[in-house]
Amino acid sequence: MPKTALITGQDGSRITWLKNRHAGERCVLVANGPSLNQMDLSFLKRETSIGLNKIFLGFKRFRFYPRYYVAINGKVIEQAADQIKALNCVKFISRDDAKGRIQEDALTHLIKTHAFQVGEDGSQQPGFCHDIATEGVHQGWTVTHAGLQIAYHLGFAEVVIIGLDHRFEYSGKPNEAKVMEGSDPNHFCPNYFGGGQTWDNPDLEHSEASFRLARHEYEKAGRRIIDATLNGACTVFEKVDYKTLFQLNG
């Protein structure tokens, strides 16, 4: 495997200070699928949560606010820089994509991101970073994978994923940039990428490879990833019913 660059300077030391802050605890990783609209999310007020990408579009409706936030997609950062800067939580943002848009501050960590590793056969392979202060994070073709690495760095022993619908309506090839006319059917909010915004087509095959690696790394360390998405299509992680897990009535 190729070596990743050492991240130096103030930010690297501050991220080191965050390592294992939540050792042994549970968190909820909130992805952005439309299934969130069908869930009772009242439990999020009692949980430590990590929000991804444009989750802020649902704050009022879902009545929660994450403790941590992750954005590594260049188009998301470009489209929502002002909203991201306004977030009052600890943020992890792609350093390269933040240039000229988002500055580091007390709540904002600009982190190095790696697109992929190159296998012996020249193929693109996922990676997993255990210490984001020294290694950064691997993008893994999905922000959810980056969120899992950050949760690992923070020390969480159990990560519960919601909103990972893992099904998309799109035309063209995986990873191809496309303009989305009309409403966005793939996320919880119709104007998430809708209304003429540009997004990158999903790459489910590579995303699943990243998820398998994340599961392996968590289980190797005696940790656990659970998928509590309502009717989610991802089959990589252990499935649980969110109402049972969070002891919701009805």
N, C-alpha and C positions, 0 to 999 in steps of 0.2 A: 504494500500500500504506500502511496506517496505521503510524504510528510507534509503537515500543515504548518503555516508560518506562525511564529510566536507573536502574539499581540502584546505590544508594550505600551507604556504610558499610563496616564491616570485611569482611563477607562478599564484597562486590563486589570489593574489592581483593585478597582472597585468591584468588578465582576468576580474576582477571586474572593472578595469578602462575602459575596452572596452564596458561595459554594456551600451546599448542605445546610443552608439556613432552615429548610423544612424537612430535615432528615426524619424519616419514619412516618411522615404525614401523608394525607391524601389531598389531591387536587382534582379539579374538573377542567378539562381542556375543551373550550367551547369553539367548535368549528362552525361553519356558516351555512349549512344546508337548510333547505326549506322545512325539514322536519321540526326545526325549532319552533315553528309556528303552531305545531300540533301538540306541543309538550306543555306540561305544568312546570314552569321553571322557578317556582317559589323556593325550591330547595337551594338555589344558588346563593341566596342571602346568607345561608349557613355554611357555605363551602368556600375554600380558597380557590379562585378560578383564574384561568389564563385565557384571555380573549385573543382572537386572531383576525388579522386583516381589517375588514370593515364592520366588525362586530358592533361598533359604536352606533351604527344605524338602528340597532335594536334595543338600545339601553332603556328608552322610555317604555317601549312596549313590553319588554321582558322584565323590567324592574330589577335590574342588577347592575353592578359595576365591578369589573374585574380588578384583582390586585396586580396582575401582570398582563402585559400586552406584547404581541409579537407581530412584526410585519417584515417580510423579506422579499416581497414581490415588487419589482420596480414600478409596475403600472399602478398598483395600489398606493404606493408611497407618493408617486407623482400626482395621482388624482386626489389624494386625501391628506396631503401634507399638513394643511391647516388644522384639520380635525385631529390628526395624530398629535400634533404639537400641543393641542388643548387638553389632551387626556391627562387626568390627575391620577396616574398610577405608574408603576415601574414599567418602562418600555424597553424592548430590545428590537432595534431597527437595523436593517442591512446598511452597513457603513458606506458601501459604494453607491447605493441608490439614494442615500440621504444627502449626499454632497450637494450643496447649494440650496437645500430644501429644509433640512432639519438639523439643528445643532445639538451637540451633547450638552446635557445639563444634569441637575441633581437626580432627575427621574429617568433620564434618557441615556441608554447605553447603545452606542453604535458598534456593531459587531461585524467581524469578517465572515463572509459566507462563501461556501464552495459549491459550485454547481454539481459536480460529480467527481468520482474517481475513474481512472482508466484501468480496465482490467488487462490481464496479460494478452488477451486476444484483441485488444483495442476497443472493446465495448465500454459503454458508459455504465458505471456501477455506483450504487448508493454508498454513502459513508455515514458514520455515526460518531459524533464528538462527545466525549465524556466530560471535558472541562472546557467550557466555552471561553474562558479567560485566555487560555493558551492556544486553543485550536480553532475557535470560531464555531460555526455550525454548518452542516451540510444541508442544502436546500431540499434535496430528496424529491424534487418535482411536486412538492406540496408543502404549504406552510405548516400543516399538521405535523410533519416530520421534524421541522425545525422546533416547533413547540415541545415535542417530546424530548428533544435534546436539552432544551432549556429547563424543562421540568426535572430532567435527570440531574443537571448541574445543581439545581436548587435542592436536591436531595429527596424529592418526593418518592415514597415507597410504592404508592399506588396512584395511577393516573386513570381517571374515568373520562372517556371521550364521549361527547354528545355532538350532534349536528354533522356527523361524518356520513352523509347520505351516500356518497361514492357512486352517484349516477348523474349523468349530465346530458343535456341536449346540446349538440353542436354539430357543425359541418366542418370539413377540412381535416387536416392531419393533427395528431397530438403535438402540443407545444406551439402550434401556429398562432400567430397574433390575428385576431379577428375583431371587427367592429360589431357590437351587439345592438341591433336595431330593435325597438320595442322593449317589452319587459324582460327582465332576467328570470328565467324559470329555474335556475340552478342554485339560487341562494335565497335566503329568508326574506329579502327585500327586493321588490321588482326593479328598483333603480340602483341595485348593487353595482352591476356593470351595464345595466340597460340604458336606453335612451341615447345610443350612439357612442358609448364609451368603448374603449379597446380593452380586450382581455386576452389571455393566453389559453388556448384550448387545453383541457386536462390531458394528462398522460397517465392513465390508470395502471397500465402494466408496470411502469417504472415506480409509480407511487406505491403499489403493492410490494414491490421488491424492497423499497425503503421501509415500509411498515414491518415486513418480516425481519429485517435487520434490527429495527428498534425493539421488536418483541424479544428477539434473541438476546440483545444486550441487556434489557431489563431483567429477563429471567435469569441470565448468567449472574447478575448481581443480587438475586433474591428479591427482585421487585416485580411489579405487575402492571400491565396495561389492560384495561377493561373497556369494551365498547358498549355503551348504553344508549347509542343512537336509536331513535324510534324508527323501526323498519329500515335500518341501514343496509346497504348492499355489500359493504366490505366484509370479507370472511376471514381476515387475518387474525383478528384479536378475539379473545374470549367475549362472548355475548352475555349481557345481563339485561333484565328489565329495569328501567330506571325508576319506576314507581316502587318496586320492591326494594331496590338498593337504597333509595333515599327515604323509604318509609312514608310514602305519600298515600293518602286515603283515596279510594275510588279507582 
